Amino acid sequence: MTTRNTVWGSLAVLCLAFFLGTYFTFAAVQGDYGLFRRIEIEAQSAELRVQLAQLEAEVARMEILTRRLSDDFLDLDLLDEQARDVLGLLRADEIVIR
């Protein structure tokens, strides 16, 4: 009877070790902190970096436009555009088509 108990005990330990190994392998691959989650987070991080770069470019563009509208800066192209738009001014060599 001791041989039979030893076989069943060894089999039980082996099954327990197999199921624990399977569980931890599954958790390492598919769990909250697993490989798939890490790949997903890295992809999301790359996407957010692209969005950050786009927003930084937009902010830089807005800062330039704001600076161009300040009293300390005179942009002749912007002044020409505003004069044409607001006052309806034209150059002598231009033709207006309406």
C-alpha positions as a Markdown table, in Angstrom:
| # | Residue | x | y | z |
|---|---|---|---|---|
| 1 | Met | 0.0 | 0.0 | 0.0 |
| 2 | Thr | 2.9 | 2.4 | 0.5 |
| 3 | Thr | 3.9 | 2.1 | -3.1 |
| 4 | Arg | 0.4 | 2.9 | -4.3 |
| 5 | Asn | 0.2 | 6.0 | -2.0 |
| 6 | Thr | 3.6 | 7.1 | -3.2 |
| 7 | Val | 2.6 | 6.8 | -6.8 |
| 8 | Trp | -0.7 | 8.7 | -6.2 |
| 9 | Gly | 1.2 | 11.4 | -4.2 |
| 10 | Ser | 3.8 | 11.8 | -6.9 |
| 11 | Leu | 1.1 | 12.0 | -9.5 |
| 12 | Ala | -0.8 | 14.6 | -7.5 |
| 13 | Val | 2.4 | 16.7 | -7.0 |
| 14 | Leu | 3.2 | 16.4 | -10.7 |
| 15 | Cys | -0.4 | 17.5 | -11.7 |
| 16 | Leu | -0.3 | 20.4 | -9.3 |
| 17 | Ala | 3.1 | 21.5 | -10.7 |
| 18 | Phe | 1.8 | 21.2 | -14.2 |
| 19 | Phe | -1.4 | 23.3 | -13.5 |
| 20 | Leu | 0.6 | 25.9 | -11.6 |
| 21 | Gly | 3.1 | 26.2 | -14.5 |
| 22 | Thr | 0.3 | 26.5 | -17.0 |
| 23 | Tyr | -1.4 | 29.2 | -14.9 |
| 24 | Phe | 1.7 | 31.3 | -14.4 |
| 25 | Thr | 2.6 | 30.9 | -18.1 |
| 26 | Phe | -0.9 | 32.0 | -19.1 |
| 27 | Ala | -0.7 | 35.0 | -16.7 |
| 28 | Ala | 2.7 | 36.0 | -18.0 |
| 29 | Val | 1.4 | 36.1 | -21.6 |
| 30 | Gln | -2.3 | 37.2 | -21.2 |
| 31 | Gly | -2.5 | 38.8 | -17.8 |
| 32 | Asp | -2.8 | 42.4 | -16.8 |
| 33 | Tyr | 1.0 | 42.7 | -16.7 |
| 34 | Gly | 1.6 | 40.1 | -19.5 |
| 35 | Leu | 3.4 | 40.4 | -22.8 |
| 36 | Phe | 0.3 | 41.2 | -24.8 |
| 37 | Arg | -0.6 | 44.1 | -22.4 |
| 38 | Arg | 2.9 | 45.4 | -22.7 |
| 39 | Ile | 2.8 | 45.4 | -26.5 |
| 40 | Glu | -0.6 | 47.2 | -26.3 |
| 41 | Ile | 0.8 | 49.8 | -24.0 |
| 42 | Glu | 3.9 | 50.4 | -26.2 |
| 43 | Ala | 1.7 | 50.9 | -29.3 |
| 44 | Gln | -0.5 | 53.3 | -27.3 |
| 45 | Ser | 2.6 | 55.1 | -26.2 |
| 46 | Ala | 3.8 | 55.5 | -29.7 |
| 47 | Glu | 0.4 | 56.8 | -30.8 |
| 48 | Leu | 0.4 | 59.3 | -28.0 |
| 49 | Arg | 3.9 | 60.5 | -28.9 |
| 50 | Val | 2.7 | 61.2 | -32.4 |
| 51 | Gln | -0.3 | 63.2 | -31.0 |
| 52 | Leu | 2.1 | 65.1 | -28.7 |
| 53 | Ala | 4.3 | 66.1 | -31.6 |
| 54 | Gln | 1.2 | 67.3 | -33.6 |
| 55 | Leu | 0.0 | 69.3 | -30.7 |
| 56 | Glu | 3.4 | 70.8 | -30.1 |
| 57 | Ala | 3.5 | 71.8 | -33.8 |
| 58 | Glu | 0.1 | 73.4 | -33.5 |
| 59 | Val | 1.1 | 75.3 | -30.3 |
| 60 | Ala | 4.2 | 76.6 | -32.1 |
| 61 | Arg | 2.2 | 77.7 | -35.0 |
| 62 | Met | -0.3 | 79.5 | -32.7 |
| 63 | Glu | 2.6 | 81.2 | -30.9 |
| 64 | Ile | 4.0 | 82.5 | -34.1 |
| 65 | Leu | 0.6 | 83.8 | -35.2 |
| 66 | Thr | 0.1 | 85.4 | -31.8 |
| 67 | Arg | 3.5 | 87.0 | -32.0 |
| 68 | Arg | 2.8 | 88.3 | -35.5 |
| 69 | Leu | -0.4 | 90.0 | -34.2 |
| 70 | Ser | 1.4 | 91.8 | -31.3 |
| 71 | Asp | 2.2 | 95.5 | -31.3 |
| 72 | Asp | 6.0 | 94.9 | -31.2 |
| 73 | Phe | 6.0 | 93.0 | -34.5 |
| 74 | Leu | 5.1 | 94.3 | -37.9 |
| 75 | Asp | 4.6 | 91.6 | -40.6 |
| 76 | Leu | 4.1 | 93.3 | -43.9 |
| 77 | Asp | 2.4 | 90.3 | -45.5 |
| 78 | Leu | -0.1 | 90.2 | -42.6 |
| 79 | Leu | -0.7 | 93.9 | -42.8 |
| 80 | Asp | -1.2 | 93.7 | -46.6 |
| 81 | Glu | -3.7 | 90.9 | -46.1 |
| 82 | Gln | -5.6 | 92.7 | -43.4 |
| 83 | Ala | -5.7 | 95.9 | -45.4 |
| 84 | Arg | -7.1 | 94.1 | -48.4 |
| 85 | Asp | -9.7 | 92.2 | -46.4 |
| 86 | Val | -10.9 | 95.0 | -44.0 |
| 87 | Leu | -10.4 | 98.1 | -46.2 |
| 88 | Gly | -10.9 | 96.5 | -49.6 |
| 89 | Leu | -7.6 | 98.0 | -50.9 |
| 90 | Leu | -6.1 | 96.8 | -54.2 |
| 91 | Arg | -2.8 | 97.4 | -56.0 |
| 92 | Ala | -2.8 | 99.3 | -59.3 |
| 93 | Asp | -1.8 | 96.2 | -61.3 |
| 94 | Glu | -4.5 | 93.9 | -59.9 |
| 95 | Ile | -7.8 | 93.0 | -61.5 |
| 96 | Val | -10.8 | 92.1 | -59.3 |
| 97 | Ile | -13.2 | 89.4 | -60.6 |
| 98 | Arg | -16.5 | 89.1 | -58.7 |
